[in-house]
Amino acid sequence: MDDTETTPLHMVQLGLDAKGLTTLGKMLHLPLARTDTGYLVHCALGELFQDEAPQPFSIENEAQNGRRVRVLGYTAADADTLQANAQLDASPTVYEIGDWDGLAAKPMPDTFPEGMALQFELRACPVVRKASAGEGVNHNGETRTWTEGQELDAYLAEAWTRPADDDVSREQVYRDWLRRQFDIRGGAEPQAIGMDRFSIERMTRRVPATGNGERNADTLKRPDVTLTGTLTVTDGEAFTRLLRSGLGRHKSFGYGMLKVRRA
């Protein structure tokens, strides 16, 4: 048995100072005009908590009155352990980003009984990687090409390979994408899925250093959706692993945290 399966899982909540996140972005030489809040939060959590940084995580608000960003996340560590680690490992500048008076954590249930019905909410980045190079046609009749291994919006990947008169809705494609994610991870079966919100967002991330030692930044555009619905637990241990790991790609940007409550 993997040690993580016997380690308690906690949901933690922490406020992060918005100006402090900007300062951290400057310290890391990120192009702030192209860097979204999710990646700044990812960097801050990593600097504060190292290997025990909450991930997956979810940004509950961009900033309250422009001052704080509220974050929820899953981690094995409790609140006292997280703060103690930050006191030891983080620089003073980074430590001050955290609202330590507002740090809170709760243990998640030890077990999720088979057949348990839950409501869920998921902020996701529904993308797919193409197994081979190819081309298709968009709704305007324009040819679109992709390379082997290229990442595409799941909706575009589907729409570009369908006949022009075969219309497909973005919501349906994202529903199908999420069902596949549950099939891959196991642990639960979705019963109903709806799309509450959709946008296209920019993602800027650091890439490996070049020969001169400088780290560059890469900017991508990806779908950003909130999916809600109900699910039934089919395997309690697998479901807990699913909560720990999250669903889909780009968890470093605040995607993939499955938040659940009793149905």
C-alpha positions as CSV (number, residue, x, y, z in Angstrom):
1,M,0.0,0.0,0.0
2,D,1.2,3.5,-0.9
3,D,2.1,5.5,2.2
4,T,-0.1,8.4,0.9
5,E,-3.1,6.1,1.2
6,T,-2.7,6.0,5.0
7,T,-1.8,9.7,5.5
8,P,-4.6,11.9,6.6
9,L,-5.9,14.4,4.0
10,H,-6.7,18.0,5.1
11,M,-8.5,20.8,3.3
12,V,-6.8,24.0,4.2
13,Q,-7.8,27.6,3.8
14,L,-5.3,30.5,3.6
15,G,-5.4,34.1,2.6
16,L,-2.5,35.5,0.6
17,D,-1.6,39.1,0.3
18,A,-2.2,40.3,-3.2
19,K,0.6,42.9,-3.2
20,G,2.9,40.2,-1.7
21,L,2.1,37.9,-4.6
22,T,3.1,40.7,-7.0
23,T,6.4,41.2,-5.1
24,L,7.1,37.4,-5.4
25,G,6.4,37.5,-9.1
26,K,9.0,40.2,-9.5
27,M,11.5,38.2,-7.3
28,L,11.0,35.3,-9.7
29,H,11.3,37.5,-12.8
30,L,7.9,36.6,-14.1
31,P,6.3,38.8,-16.7
32,L,3.5,40.2,-14.4
33,A,1.4,41.6,-17.2
34,R,1.0,38.0,-18.6
35,T,1.0,36.0,-15.4
36,D,-2.3,34.9,-13.9
37,T,-3.1,34.8,-10.2
38,G,-3.2,31.0,-10.2
39,Y,0.4,30.7,-11.1
40,L,1.5,33.3,-8.6
41,V,-0.4,31.4,-5.9
42,H,1.3,28.2,-7.0
43,C,4.7,29.8,-6.6
44,A,3.8,31.3,-3.2
45,L,2.5,28.0,-1.8
46,G,5.7,26.2,-3.0
47,E,7.9,28.9,-1.5
48,L,6.0,28.7,1.8
49,F,5.4,25.0,2.2
50,Q,7.8,23.2,-0.1
51,D,6.8,19.5,-0.6
52,E,3.7,19.9,1.6
53,A,2.2,22.8,-0.5
54,P,-1.5,22.3,-1.0
55,Q,-2.2,20.9,-4.5
56,P,-4.6,20.6,-6.0
57,F,-5.8,24.0,-4.9
58,S,-8.6,26.4,-5.8
59,I,-8.8,30.2,-5.8
60,E,-12.0,31.2,-4.1
61,N,-11.7,34.9,-5.0
62,E,-9.2,36.9,-7.0
63,A,-8.7,39.4,-4.2
64,Q,-10.9,40.8,-1.5
65,N,-11.0,44.6,-1.9
66,G,-7.7,44.1,-3.8
67,R,-6.0,43.0,-0.6
68,R,-6.1,39.2,-0.2
69,V,-6.6,36.1,-2.3
70,R,-8.4,33.3,-0.5
71,V,-7.1,29.8,-1.4
72,L,-8.5,26.3,-0.6
73,G,-6.3,23.2,-1.1
74,Y,-5.7,19.6,-0.2
75,T,-2.6,18.5,1.6
76,A,-1.4,15.9,4.1
77,A,-0.2,18.5,6.6
78,D,-2.4,20.2,9.2
79,A,-2.4,24.0,9.9
80,D,0.2,23.9,12.7
81,T,2.6,21.9,10.6
82,L,2.2,24.2,7.6
83,Q,2.9,27.3,9.6
84,A,5.8,25.7,11.4
85,N,7.4,24.7,8.0
86,A,6.9,28.2,6.6
87,Q,8.5,29.7,9.7
88,L,11.5,27.5,9.1
89,D,11.8,27.5,5.3
90,A,10.4,30.7,3.9
91,S,12.1,34.0,3.6
92,P,10.7,36.8,5.7
93,T,9.3,38.5,2.5
94,V,7.5,35.3,1.4
95,Y,6.3,34.5,5.0
96,E,4.6,37.9,5.2
97,I,2.4,36.9,2.2
98,G,0.4,34.5,4.3
99,D,-2.5,35.6,6.5
100,W,-1.6,33.3,9.4
101,D,-4.4,34.4,11.7
102,G,-6.8,33.2,9.0
103,L,-5.1,29.9,8.4
104,A,-7.6,27.0,8.9
105,A,-7.7,23.3,8.2
106,K,-10.0,20.4,8.6
107,P,-9.4,16.7,8.3
108,M,-11.3,15.1,5.4
109,P,-13.3,11.9,6.1
110,D,-11.2,8.8,6.6
111,T,-13.6,6.8,4.4
112,F,-16.2,7.5,1.7
113,P,-18.7,4.6,1.6
114,E,-19.4,3.0,-1.7
115,G,-22.7,4.3,-3.0
116,M,-22.4,7.7,-1.2
117,A,-24.0,10.5,-3.1
118,L,-22.1,13.8,-3.3
119,Q,-22.4,17.2,-4.9
120,F,-19.2,18.5,-6.5
121,E,-17.7,21.6,-7.9
122,L,-14.6,21.6,-10.1
123,R,-12.6,24.4,-11.7
124,A,-11.0,22.6,-14.7
125,C,-8.8,23.1,-17.7
126,P,-10.3,20.6,-20.2
127,V,-7.5,19.9,-22.7
128,V,-6.3,16.9,-24.5
129,R,-2.9,15.9,-26.0
130,K,-3.0,14.8,-29.6
131,A,-1.5,11.3,-30.1
132,S,-0.4,12.2,-33.7
133,A,-0.1,15.1,-36.0
134,G,-3.1,16.0,-38.1
135,E,-5.4,18.6,-39.5
136,G,-9.1,19.6,-39.4
137,V,-11.5,22.3,-40.3
138,N,-13.1,24.9,-38.0
139,H,-16.6,26.2,-38.3
140,N,-15.4,29.0,-40.7
141,G,-14.1,26.4,-43.1
142,E,-10.5,27.2,-42.2
143,T,-7.9,24.5,-42.0
144,R,-6.3,23.9,-38.6
145,T,-3.3,21.8,-38.0
146,W,-1.7,20.3,-34.9
147,T,1.5,18.4,-34.1
148,E,2.1,15.1,-32.3
149,G,1.8,15.7,-28.5
150,Q,0.3,19.2,-28.9
151,E,-2.2,20.2,-26.3
152,L,-5.6,21.5,-27.5
153,D,-8.8,22.7,-25.9
154,A,-10.9,19.5,-25.7
155,Y,-13.7,21.3,-27.5
156,L,-11.6,22.4,-30.5
157,A,-10.0,19.0,-30.7
158,E,-13.5,17.5,-31.1
159,A,-15.0,20.3,-33.3
160,W,-12.1,20.4,-35.8
161,T,-12.5,16.7,-36.6
162,R,-16.3,16.7,-37.2
163,P,-18.1,17.4,-40.4
164,A,-19.0,21.1,-40.9
165,D,-22.7,20.4,-40.5
166,D,-22.2,18.2,-37.4
167,D,-22.6,20.8,-34.6
168,V,-21.3,20.0,-31.1
169,S,-21.8,22.1,-28.0
170,R,-18.8,23.1,-25.8
171,E,-20.7,22.0,-22.7
172,Q,-21.3,18.5,-24.0
173,V,-17.6,18.1,-25.0
174,Y,-16.6,19.2,-21.5
175,R,-19.1,16.8,-19.9
176,D,-17.6,14.0,-21.9
177,W,-14.1,15.1,-21.0
178,L,-14.9,15.0,-17.3
179,R,-16.5,11.6,-17.5
180,R,-13.3,10.3,-19.1
181,Q,-11.3,11.8,-16.2
182,F,-13.4,9.9,-13.7
183,D,-13.0,6.7,-15.8
184,I,-9.2,7.2,-15.7
185,R,-8.9,8.0,-12.0
186,G,-11.7,5.7,-10.7
187,G,-13.4,6.1,-7.4
188,A,-16.6,7.8,-8.5
189,E,-19.2,8.0,-11.3
190,P,-20.7,11.3,-12.2
191,Q,-24.5,11.3,-12.3
192,A,-25.1,14.8,-13.6
193,I,-22.7,17.5,-14.9
194,G,-23.4,21.1,-15.8
195,M,-21.1,24.0,-16.9
196,D,-21.5,27.0,-14.7
197,R,-18.8,29.2,-16.2
198,F,-16.4,29.3,-19.2
199,S,-13.6,31.6,-20.3
200,I,-10.3,31.5,-22.2
201,E,-7.4,32.4,-19.9
202,R,-3.7,33.1,-20.4
203,M,-1.2,30.9,-18.5
204,T,2.3,32.0,-18.0
205,R,4.8,29.6,-16.5
206,R,8.5,29.5,-16.0
207,V,10.4,27.2,-18.3
208,P,13.8,25.5,-17.8
209,A,16.9,27.8,-17.8
210,T,18.7,28.5,-21.1
211,G,22.4,28.1,-21.6
212,N,23.1,31.5,-20.0
213,G,21.3,30.4,-16.8
214,E,18.2,32.7,-17.3
215,R,14.7,31.3,-16.9
216,N,12.2,32.3,-19.5
217,A,8.4,32.4,-19.4
218,D,6.0,30.7,-21.7
219,T,2.4,32.0,-22.2
220,L,-0.4,29.7,-23.3
221,K,-4.2,30.3,-23.8
222,R,-6.4,27.5,-22.4
223,P,-10.1,26.9,-21.5
224,D,-11.1,27.7,-17.9
225,V,-14.4,26.2,-16.8
226,T,-16.4,25.5,-13.6
227,L,-18.2,22.2,-13.7
228,T,-20.8,21.2,-11.1
229,G,-23.0,18.2,-10.5
230,T,-23.5,15.1,-8.5
231,L,-21.5,11.9,-8.3
232,T,-21.7,8.5,-6.6
233,V,-18.7,7.0,-4.9
234,T,-17.8,3.6,-6.3
235,D,-14.5,2.9,-4.4
236,G,-13.7,4.8,-1.2
237,E,-9.9,4.4,-1.3
238,A,-9.7,5.4,-5.0
239,F,-12.0,8.4,-4.4
240,T,-9.6,9.7,-1.7
241,R,-6.7,9.2,-4.1
242,L,-8.7,11.2,-6.6
243,L,-9.1,14.1,-4.2
244,R,-5.4,14.0,-3.4
245,S,-4.4,14.1,-7.1
246,G,-7.1,16.2,-8.6
247,L,-8.6,16.0,-12.1
248,G,-7.1,17.0,-15.4
249,R,-4.0,19.1,-16.2
250,H,-2.5,22.4,-15.1
251,K,-3.0,22.0,-11.4
252,S,-0.2,24.5,-10.9
253,F,-2.6,27.2,-12.1
254,G,-5.4,26.3,-9.7
255,Y,-7.3,23.7,-11.7
256,G,-8.3,20.2,-10.7
257,M,-9.5,20.5,-7.1
258,L,-12.7,18.5,-6.6
259,K,-14.7,20.1,-3.8
260,V,-17.5,17.9,-2.5
261,R,-20.4,17.9,0.0
262,R,-23.2,15.6,0.8
263,A,-26.0,15.6,-1.9
